[in-house]
Amino acid sequence: MNDINKTNFFELSMYEGKIKMPKGFEINSDVLISKLFQENLLDNKFRSSKEFDKLNSYIIEYMYIQYQLPFRFLKTWGDYYKSKTITRPLRQFNPSFPEETGNLVALYGIDVSNCFIRLQYTDNKDLKCSEIVELKKNNFVIFPANFVYQISSFQEKNFNFIQTIIYDAF
């Protein structure tokens, strides 16, 4: 029943899993992709939708029930990635404004194939480490916001659509 895996990076943890909604309440990826295009192409600010609320509630409630981690939603946005691209290194944490940047990043695969997330972090001995995680459709990866990450999109023909969600765990 537990399809979310926890990986410990010394004092830090990464969670990855599949969103398993009850029958009849599945997340409609077309709605999320439509919102993503409105946000990116029409320069509209993200407005919540019923589909995003289902996703967000699932993650918040599941992480609390399984790991006793209370999450507070801060912000979200969607991006699309062309075939055969690798993003520049990304980091969501801003040490100057930690209360505004949250401490966890969730990446949700709206519609993805052959997509990988490379996480870079420093362990407790100040050694640089990295981990590569495959992001699949309807799956998510949650990791500390101070990790540097890159998204590699290797599919041949289509775009990869990813929803980024910033949380504060307290």
Backbone as a chain_set.jsonl record, in Angstrom:
{"seq": "MNDINKTNFFELSMYEGKIKMPKGFEINSDVLISKLFQENLLDNKFRSSKEFDKLNSYIIEYMYIQYQLPFRFLKTWGDYYKSKTITRPLRQFNPSFPEETGNLVALYGIDVSNCFIRLQYTDNKDLKCSEIVELKKNNFVIFPANFVYQISSFQEKNFNFIQTIIYDAF", "coords": {"N": [[0.82, -1.197, 0.0], [2.0, 1.231, 0.685], [3.394, 3.353, -1.413], [5.207, 5.351, -1.519], [8.475, 6.274, -1.385], [11.138, 6.794, 0.894], [14.186, 8.442, 1.048], [17.062, 8.872, 2.842], [19.31, 11.515, 3.203], [21.684, 11.848, 5.023], [20.93, 14.128, 7.43], [18.873, 14.965, 5.904], [15.998, 14.406, 3.825], [14.521, 12.741, 0.997], [11.562, 12.309, -0.816], [9.68, 10.186, -2.836], [7.094, 9.252, -5.042], [3.961, 7.822, -6.237], [0.976, 9.346, -7.288], [-2.009, 8.281, -6.153], [-5.1, 8.436, -6.713], [-8.516, 8.051, -5.588], [-10.864, 6.022, -7.431], [-12.651, 7.721, -9.92], [-11.936, 10.168, -8.997], [-9.617, 10.947, -10.202], [-6.731, 12.844, -11.246], [-7.008, 15.258, -13.708], [-4.899, 15.588, -16.188], [-4.9, 17.166, -18.467], [-6.182, 19.554, -17.762], [-4.354, 20.667, -15.947], [-2.177, 21.026, -17.679], [-3.283, 22.87, -19.469], [-3.631, 25.065, -17.724], [-0.948, 25.504, -17.166], [0.027, 26.353, -19.694], [-1.492, 28.714, -19.971], [-0.379, 30.19, -17.925], [2.353, 30.369, -18.689], [2.477, 31.118, -21.476], [0.551, 33.125, -21.831], [1.166, 34.784, -19.86], [-0.203, 34.755, -17.454], [-0.937, 34.796, -13.991], [-0.634, 31.955, -11.865], [-3.6, 30.365, -11.116], [-5.448, 28.662, -8.764], [-6.889, 25.443, -9.277], [-9.472, 22.959, -9.48], [-8.278, 20.53, -10.101], [-5.569, 20.958, -9.44], [-5.895, 21.447, -6.717], [-6.699, 18.917, -5.818], [-4.349, 17.426, -6.239], [-2.487, 18.841, -4.598], [-3.713, 18.613, -2.063], [-3.626, 15.834, -1.75], [-0.836, 15.32, -1.566], [-0.129, 16.863, 0.728], [-1.798, 15.733, 2.75], [-1.103, 12.987, 2.623], [1.645, 13.005, 3.261], [1.529, 13.895, 5.852], [0.024, 11.9, 7.153], [1.568, 9.542, 6.661], [4.24, 10.208, 7.401], [4.144, 12.038, 9.46], [4.616, 14.697, 8.849], [3.842, 17.932, 8.783], [2.772, 19.939, 6.186], [2.862, 23.15, 4.67], [1.415, 24.839, 2.098], [3.013, 27.007, -0.178], [3.594, 28.18, -2.794], [3.151, 27.711, -6.364], [3.968, 26.646, -9.712], [3.953, 25.897, -13.209], [5.918, 24.24, -15.697], [7.194, 23.61, -19.004], [9.201, 21.388, -20.885], [11.335, 21.13, -23.595], [12.191, 18.511, -25.962], [15.176, 16.645, -25.458], [16.671, 18.384, -23.697], [18.47, 20.017, -21.053], [18.105, 21.583, -18.015], [19.454, 24.632, -16.656], [21.383, 24.678, -13.596], [19.178, 24.672, -10.83], [17.81, 26.255, -7.934], [15.704, 26.59, -5.233], [15.736, 27.714, -2.729], [16.228, 30.662, -0.849], [18.551, 32.105, 1.053], [18.416, 34.658, 2.123], [15.745, 35.249, 2.384], [14.29, 33.121, 3.871], [11.752, 32.469, 4.918], [10.023, 33.063, 2.887], [10.693, 31.422, 0.821], [10.298, 28.768, 1.437], [10.932, 25.339, 2.522], [10.899, 22.945, 1.203], [10.787, 21.329, -1.982], [8.564, 20.204, -4.398], [8.285, 18.23, -7.214], [6.09, 17.458, -9.714], [5.151, 15.106, -12.063], [3.285, 15.95, -14.597], [2.719, 15.252, -17.292], [4.961, 13.315, -18.44], [7.865, 11.767, -19.889], [10.735, 9.775, -20.029], [12.324, 11.446, -18.331], [14.485, 13.034, -16.077], [15.676, 13.875, -12.799], [18.338, 15.52, -11.461], [19.816, 15.682, -8.432], [21.751, 17.725, -6.351], [23.785, 17.976, -3.536], [25.267, 18.74, -0.329], [26.911, 16.687, 1.936], [27.092, 15.732, 5.475], [29.791, 15.861, 5.913], [30.78, 17.807, 4.368], [31.057, 16.98, 1.734], [30.533, 16.91, -1.742], [27.667, 15.623, -3.205], [25.543, 13.621, -5.341], [22.404, 12.649, -6.754], [20.362, 10.798, -8.93], [17.108, 10.823, -10.122], [14.341, 9.304, -11.621], [11.61, 10.934, -13.053], [8.308, 10.207, -13.385], [5.166, 9.998, -15.193], [2.434, 11.242, -13.375], [3.736, 10.942, -10.983], [5.708, 12.024, -8.143], [8.43, 13.943, -6.758], [9.919, 14.92, -3.794], [12.047, 17.155, -2.198], [14.661, 18.731, -0.186], [14.696, 22.309, -0.235], [17.127, 23.571, -0.398], [18.727, 22.017, -1.968], [20.468, 21.774, -5.049], [19.207, 21.414, -8.291], [18.698, 19.772, -11.459], [16.784, 19.448, -14.409], [16.39, 16.958, -16.724], [15.354, 16.39, -19.913], [14.674, 13.915, -21.993], [12.965, 12.8, -23.881], [11.746, 11.956, -27.166], [9.86, 13.285, -28.959], [7.775, 14.901, -27.808], [6.762, 17.436, -25.377], [7.832, 17.658, -21.943], [5.86, 17.989, -19.113], [5.832, 19.647, -16.096], [4.882, 20.23, -12.765], [5.815, 22.478, -10.342], [5.988, 22.69, -6.872], [6.087, 24.542, -3.932], [6.722, 24.006, -0.589], [6.402, 24.508, 2.955], [7.669, 22.798, 5.565], [6.887, 22.095, 8.853]], "CA": [[0.0, 0.0, 0.0], [2.855, 2.405, 0.766], [4.144, 3.488, -2.648], [6.086, 6.506, -1.432], [9.756, 5.862, -0.834], [11.891, 7.831, 1.586], [15.628, 8.281, 0.977], [17.714, 9.804, 3.762], [20.601, 12.087, 2.88], [22.147, 12.258, 6.339], [19.78, 14.666, 8.151], [17.906, 15.424, 4.924], [15.257, 13.309, 3.213], [13.84, 12.916, -0.27], [10.402, 11.435, -0.921], [9.195, 10.03, -4.198], [5.959, 8.335, -5.063], [2.919, 7.925, -7.252], [-0.307, 9.863, -6.821], [-3.048, 7.258, -6.364], [-6.397, 8.999, -6.342], [-9.627, 7.089, -5.652], [-11.549, 5.93, -8.716], [-13.607, 8.795, -10.115], [-11.348, 11.428, -8.537], [-8.3, 11.053, -10.803], [-6.316, 14.192, -11.643], [-7.088, 15.473, -15.15], [-3.644, 16.248, -16.573], [-5.168, 18.172, -19.503], [-6.51, 20.813, -17.091], [-3.094, 21.216, -15.427], [-1.375, 21.486, -18.825], [-3.933, 24.095, -19.942], [-3.26, 26.126, -16.763], [0.484, 25.738, -17.36], [0.176, 27.181, -20.891], [-2.023, 30.042, -19.667], [0.602, 30.854, -17.068], [3.609, 30.619, -19.395], [2.352, 31.782, -22.765], [-0.283, 34.316, -21.728], [1.71, 35.531, -18.724], [-1.197, 34.816, -16.38], [-0.501, 34.24, -12.716], [-1.291, 30.674, -11.612], [-4.79, 30.354, -10.275], [-5.735, 27.305, -8.353], [-7.967, 24.748, -9.974], [-9.934, 21.768, -8.781], [-7.286, 19.468, -10.334], [-4.391, 21.24, -8.618], [-6.274, 21.27, -5.311], [-6.671, 17.475, -5.534], [-2.935, 17.053, -6.157], [-1.908, 19.483, -3.428], [-4.298, 17.985, -0.866], [-3.107, 14.464, -1.656], [0.54, 15.364, -1.063], [-0.123, 17.366, 2.113], [-2.41, 14.761, 3.66], [-0.342, 11.744, 2.649], [2.911, 13.21, 3.983], [1.222, 14.0, 7.276], [-0.403, 10.588, 7.657], [2.639, 8.548, 6.595], [5.514, 10.634, 7.993], [3.871, 13.055, 10.473], [5.202, 15.95, 8.377], [2.832, 18.924, 8.384], [3.192, 20.814, 5.093], [2.084, 24.355, 4.371], [1.588, 25.231, 0.702], [3.425, 28.394, -0.37], [3.355, 28.645, -4.167], [3.318, 26.7, -7.407], [3.997, 27.055, -11.121], [4.202, 24.794, -14.118], [6.865, 24.475, -16.789], [7.307, 22.552, -20.0], [10.591, 21.214, -21.298], [11.468, 20.565, -24.927], [12.943, 17.264, -26.031], [16.642, 16.67, -25.431], [17.189, 19.578, -23.027], [18.834, 19.944, -19.637], [17.999, 22.939, -17.465], [20.585, 25.132, -15.87], [21.152, 24.304, -12.19], [18.103, 25.426, -10.177], [17.731, 26.175, -6.475], [14.551, 27.383, -4.821], [15.948, 28.317, -1.414], [16.931, 31.938, -0.803], [18.904, 32.287, 2.462], [18.059, 36.0, 2.579], [14.317, 35.262, 2.678], [13.889, 31.709, 4.012], [10.317, 32.314, 5.197], [9.295, 33.232, 1.636], [11.08, 30.424, -0.174], [9.933, 27.422, 1.85], [12.075, 24.464, 2.725], [10.765, 21.731, 0.4], [10.364, 21.455, -3.372], [7.922, 19.02, -4.971], [8.141, 18.216, -8.67], [5.054, 16.501, -10.083], [5.132, 14.819, -13.494], [1.938, 16.043, -15.165], [2.793, 14.369, -18.459], [6.409, 13.222, -18.677], [8.467, 10.484, -20.249], [12.188, 9.856, -20.16], [12.668, 12.692, -17.643], [15.284, 12.738, -14.896], [16.021, 14.989, -11.921], [19.64, 15.34, -10.819], [19.887, 16.439, -7.184], [23.111, 17.931, -5.845], [23.74, 18.426, -2.153], [26.491, 18.553, 0.453], [26.617, 15.843, 3.095], [27.536, 16.289, 6.751], [31.263, 15.997, 5.9], [31.018, 18.798, 3.324], [31.355, 16.344, 0.462], [29.495, 17.127, -2.751], [27.018, 14.366, -3.578], [24.431, 13.788, -6.276], [21.451, 11.543, -6.879], [19.522, 10.954, -10.115], [15.795, 10.221, -9.911], [13.466, 9.402, -12.787], [10.273, 11.469, -12.791], [7.354, 9.575, -14.289], [3.826, 10.601, -15.238], [1.61, 11.102, -12.174], [4.613, 10.703, -9.832], [6.311, 13.241, -7.599], [9.672, 13.893, -5.992], [9.998, 16.03, -2.833], [13.403, 17.237, -1.662], [14.929, 20.014, 0.476], [14.806, 23.454, -1.146], [18.513, 24.019, -0.547], [19.383, 21.179, -2.974], [20.524, 22.255, -6.423], [18.693, 20.342, -9.14], [18.584, 19.977, -12.896], [15.79, 18.601, -15.053], [16.843, 16.475, -18.026], [14.212, 15.939, -20.703], [15.267, 13.161, -23.09], [11.992, 12.194, -24.784], [12.058, 12.243, -28.573], [8.959, 14.108, -29.767], [6.85, 15.789, -27.113], [7.231, 18.187, -24.23], [7.587, 17.141, -20.598], [5.136, 18.99, -18.332], [6.13, 19.441, -14.674], [4.361, 21.21, -11.814], [6.691, 22.711, -9.191], [5.218, 23.144, -5.708], [6.955, 24.887, -2.815], [6.088, 23.789, 0.716], [7.114, 24.737, 4.193], [7.374, 21.742, 6.526], [7.179, 22.63, 10.188]], "C": [[0.858, 1.253, 0.0], [3.734, 2.463, -0.475], [5.014, 4.725, -2.662], [7.351, 6.047, -0.737], [10.467, 7.043, -0.216], [13.369, 7.483, 1.477], [16.256, 9.314, 1.894], [19.067, 10.226, 3.215], [21.131, 12.692, 4.17], [20.969, 12.837, 7.107], [18.657, 15.092, 7.203], [17.22, 14.228, 4.277], [14.661, 13.735, 1.877], [12.699, 11.903, -0.286], [10.011, 11.363, -2.389], [8.064, 9.015, -4.193], [4.993, 8.625, -6.183], [1.648, 8.46, -6.595], [-1.37, 8.824, -7.179], [-4.37, 7.793, -5.836], [-7.463, 7.91, -6.402], [-10.304, 7.137, -7.028], [-12.629, 7.019, -8.8], [-13.081, 10.158, -9.69], [-9.945, 11.637, -9.104], [-8.01, 12.503, -11.212], [-6.325, 14.271, -13.164], [-5.86, 16.278, -15.577], [-3.873, 17.317, -17.641], [-5.484, 19.54, -18.895], [-5.232, 21.458, -16.558], [-2.212, 21.739, -16.56], [-1.965, 22.775, -19.392], [-3.577, 25.277, -19.04], [-1.792, 26.514, -16.945], [0.71, 26.636, -18.583], [-0.365, 28.587, -20.662], [-1.012, 30.849, -18.867], [1.844, 31.269, -17.853], [3.46, 31.437, -20.664], [1.556, 33.073, -22.704], [0.125, 35.201, -20.558], [0.654, 35.756, -17.637], [-0.599, 34.221, -15.119], [-1.279, 32.946, -12.46], [-2.477, 30.879, -10.687], [-5.107, 28.904, -9.975], [-6.892, 26.733, -9.162], [-8.354, 23.534, -9.147], [-8.895, 20.65, -8.913], [-6.029, 19.709, -9.505], [-4.705, 21.04, -7.135], [-6.268, 19.799, -4.912], [-5.231, 17.006, -5.341], [-2.309, 17.572, -4.868], [-2.422, 18.848, -2.133], [-3.768, 16.574, -0.672], [-1.71, 14.477, -1.035], [0.564, 15.789, 0.398], [-0.664, 16.317, 3.081], [-1.603, 13.47, 3.752], [0.953, 11.908, 3.451], [2.666, 13.343, 5.483], [0.857, 12.626, 7.863], [0.76, 9.598, 7.711], [3.886, 8.931, 7.394], [5.375, 11.684, 9.085], [4.572, 14.373, 10.129], [4.082, 16.91, 7.982], [3.421, 19.869, 7.338], [2.275, 22.018, 5.027], [2.419, 24.755, 2.941], [1.984, 26.704, 0.632], [3.132, 28.912, -1.777], [3.589, 27.502, -5.146], [3.401, 27.363, -8.769], [4.281, 25.814, -11.951], [5.18, 25.204, -15.199], [6.782, 23.326, -17.774], [8.73, 22.571, -20.533], [10.627, 20.513, -22.645], [12.286, 19.278, -24.885], [14.448, 17.555, -26.052], [17.206, 17.969, -24.854], [17.528, 19.254, -21.573], [18.803, 21.371, -19.113], [19.327, 23.367, -16.854], [20.358, 24.684, -14.426], [20.14, 25.25, -11.529], [18.195, 25.236, -8.675], [16.629, 27.106, -6.026], [14.756, 28.123, -3.505], [16.719, 29.624, -1.535], [17.264, 32.208, 0.661], [18.566, 33.671, 3.003], [16.592, 36.095, 2.995], [13.8, 33.84, 2.864], [12.401, 31.516, 4.257], [9.478, 32.445, 3.931], [9.582, 32.118, 0.643], [10.715, 29.007, 0.216], [11.157, 26.552, 2.036], [11.978, 23.133, 1.987], [10.278, 22.075, -1.003], [9.728, 20.14, -3.782], [7.851, 19.217, -6.48], [7.158, 17.107, -9.016], [5.053, 16.337, -11.593], [3.714, 14.819, -14.032], [1.831, 15.089, -16.352], [4.264, 14.339, -18.864], [6.775, 11.822, -19.155], [9.951, 10.728, -20.45], [12.713, 11.173, -19.57], [13.375, 12.355, -16.329], [15.605, 14.018, -14.132], [17.367, 14.645, -11.294], [19.705, 16.27, -9.616], [21.33, 16.532, -6.736], [23.008, 18.528, -4.453], [25.092, 18.175, -1.506], [26.143, 17.739, 1.68], [27.206, 16.451, 4.368], [29.059, 16.36, 6.888], [31.707, 16.986, 4.831], [31.492, 18.192, 2.011], [30.202, 16.599, -0.5], [28.982, 15.76, -3.205], [25.937, 14.656, -4.607], [23.627, 12.497, -6.348], [20.623, 11.825, -8.124], [18.243, 10.153, -9.905], [14.986, 10.373, -11.192], [12.106, 9.937, -12.333], [9.336, 10.898, -13.836], [6.01, 10.299, -14.218], [3.062, 10.232, -13.971], [2.426, 10.729, -10.933], [5.167, 12.035, -9.356], [7.624, 12.91, -6.902], [9.658, 15.116, -5.089], [11.394, 16.003, -2.227], [13.617, 18.609, -1.019], [15.194, 21.138, -0.534], [16.235, 23.953, -1.298], [19.317, 23.107, -1.476], [19.39, 21.927, -4.304], [20.014, 21.098, -7.287], [18.659, 20.77, -10.597], [17.552, 18.995, -13.434], [16.31, 18.255, -16.447], [15.654, 15.855, -18.748], [14.741, 15.246, -21.952], [14.263, 12.523, -24.039], [12.231, 12.708, -26.198], [11.182, 13.321, -29.213], [8.205, 15.186, -29.011], [7.551, 16.608, -26.036], [7.046, 17.354, -22.964], [6.96, 18.283, -19.802], [5.307, 18.668, -16.854], [5.544, 20.583, -13.862], [5.343, 21.287, -10.651], [5.84, 23.275, -8.067], [6.193, 23.386, -4.569], [6.149, 24.751, -1.531], [7.01, 24.239, 1.831], [6.707, 23.603, 5.136], [7.766, 22.271, 7.898], [6.897, 21.604, 11.256]], "O": [[0.486, 2.247, -0.623], [4.707, 1.717, -0.586], [5.513, 5.114, -3.718], [7.305, 5.5, 0.365], [10.408, 8.158, -0.735], [13.766, 6.358, 1.78], [16.007, 10.51, 1.741], [19.872, 9.387, 2.811], [21.038, 13.901, 4.384], [20.051, 12.08, 7.424], [17.601, 15.534, 7.657], [17.807, 13.149, 4.192], [14.344, 14.903, 1.652], [12.856, 10.773, 0.176], [10.015, 12.373, -3.092], [8.081, 8.045, -3.435], [5.182, 9.55, -6.973], [1.297, 8.066, -5.483], [-1.6, 8.529, -8.351], [-4.708, 7.62, -4.665], [-7.339, 6.957, -7.171], [-10.307, 8.172, -7.695], [-13.412, 7.207, -7.869], [-13.695, 11.185, -9.98], [-9.166, 12.415, -8.554], [-8.925, 13.28, -11.485], [-5.713, 13.438, -13.832], [-5.788, 17.488, -15.358], [-3.112, 18.282, -17.712], [-5.097, 20.569, -19.448], [-5.045, 22.666, -16.702], [-1.571, 22.781, -16.417], [-1.218, 23.682, -19.759], [-3.26, 26.362, -19.529], [-1.436, 27.691, -16.887], [1.499, 27.579, -18.517], [0.242, 29.558, -21.113], [-0.817, 32.04, -19.107], [2.331, 32.39, -17.702], [4.241, 32.358, -20.902], [1.847, 34.017, -23.439], [-0.492, 36.234, -20.299], [0.621, 36.802, -16.99], [0.158, 33.253, -15.179], [-2.458, 32.856, -12.803], [-2.364, 31.485, -9.622], [-5.036, 28.04, -10.849], [-7.751, 27.462, -9.659], [-7.639, 23.14, -8.226], [-8.654, 19.909, -7.96], [-5.48, 18.77, -8.929], [-3.875, 20.523, -6.387], [-5.876, 19.462, -3.795], [-4.929, 16.278, -4.395], [-1.673, 16.816, -4.133], [-1.645, 18.58, -1.217], [-3.491, 16.165, 0.456], [-1.437, 13.734, -0.092], [1.211, 15.141, 1.221], [-0.052, 16.048, 4.115], [-1.438, 12.919, 4.84], [1.309, 11.029, 4.236], [3.506, 12.946, 6.29], [1.33, 12.252, 8.936], [0.918, 8.888, 8.704], [4.52, 8.067, 7.999], [6.383, 12.178, 9.591], [5.059, 15.075, 11.016], [3.441, 16.717, 6.948], [4.44, 20.517, 7.576], [1.076, 21.925, 5.29], [3.583, 24.984, 2.615], [1.378, 27.55, 1.29], [2.5, 29.956, -1.939], [4.15, 26.465, -4.793], [2.96, 28.497, -8.953], [4.786, 24.811, -11.446], [5.258, 26.375, -15.57], [6.361, 22.221, -17.434], [9.372, 23.617, -20.62], [10.035, 19.449, -22.824], [12.978, 18.994, -23.907], [14.907, 18.564, -26.589], [18.101, 18.581, -25.438], [16.956, 18.353, -20.96], [19.408, 22.266, -19.702], [20.199, 22.543, -16.578], [19.231, 24.341, -14.069], [20.239, 26.47, -11.658], [18.608, 24.179, -8.199], [16.615, 28.281, -6.394], [14.02, 29.062, -3.202], [17.733, 29.696, -2.23], [16.364, 32.509, 1.445], [18.442, 33.844, 4.216], [16.232, 36.909, 3.845], [12.953, 33.393, 2.091], [11.838, 30.502, 3.845], [8.336, 31.986, 3.901], [8.798, 31.892, -0.279], [10.816, 28.109, -0.62], [12.279, 26.967, 1.747], [12.859, 22.283, 2.118], [9.47, 22.983, -1.193], [10.294, 19.074, -3.539], [7.405, 20.261, -6.956], [7.369, 15.949, -8.655], [4.965, 17.323, -12.325], [3.012, 13.811, -13.94], [0.952, 14.228, -16.395], [4.745, 15.239, -19.552], [6.092, 10.84, -18.865], [10.361, 11.762, -20.977], [13.447, 11.912, -20.226], [12.921, 11.5, -15.569], [15.781, 15.088, -14.715], [17.514, 13.595, -10.668], [19.655, 17.492, -9.759], [22.053, 15.536, -6.74], [22.243, 19.464, -4.218], [25.948, 17.489, -2.064], [25.19, 18.057, 2.391], [27.754, 17.553, 4.34], [29.56, 16.873, 7.889], [32.873, 17.001, 4.434], [32.243, 18.82, 1.266], [29.034, 16.514, -0.118], [29.758, 14.867, -3.542], [25.471, 15.789, -4.734], [24.119, 11.412, -6.041], [20.223, 12.966, -8.355], [18.28, 8.972, -9.56], [14.95, 11.454, -11.781], [11.529, 9.456, -11.357], [9.546, 11.082, -15.035], [5.755, 11.097, -13.315], [3.042, 9.075, -13.549], [1.869, 10.254, -9.944], [5.106, 13.04, -10.064], [7.887, 11.771, -6.517], [9.413, 16.229, -5.555], [11.868, 14.953, -1.793], [12.854, 19.541, -1.271], [15.841, 20.925, -1.559], [16.527, 24.69, -2.24], [20.483, 23.396, -1.748], [18.433, 22.625, -4.641], [20.353, 19.94, -7.042], [18.6, 21.956, -10.921], [17.458, 17.857, -12.973], [16.628, 19.139, -17.244], [15.031, 14.916, -18.254], [15.209, 15.913, -22.875], [14.663, 11.77, -24.927], [12.84, 13.759, -26.397], [11.692, 14.182, -29.931], [8.017, 16.285, -29.534], [8.757, 16.489, -25.817], [6.207, 16.454, -22.921], [7.463, 19.407, -19.813], [4.978, 17.57, -16.404], [5.687, 21.753, -14.218], [5.665, 20.267, -10.043], [5.068, 24.213, -8.267], [7.031, 22.535, -4.273], [5.054, 25.298, -1.399], [8.226, 24.335, 1.667], [5.53, 23.464, 5.467], [8.849, 22.827, 8.075], [7.085, 21.879, 12.441]]}, "num_chains": 1, "name": "protein.A"}
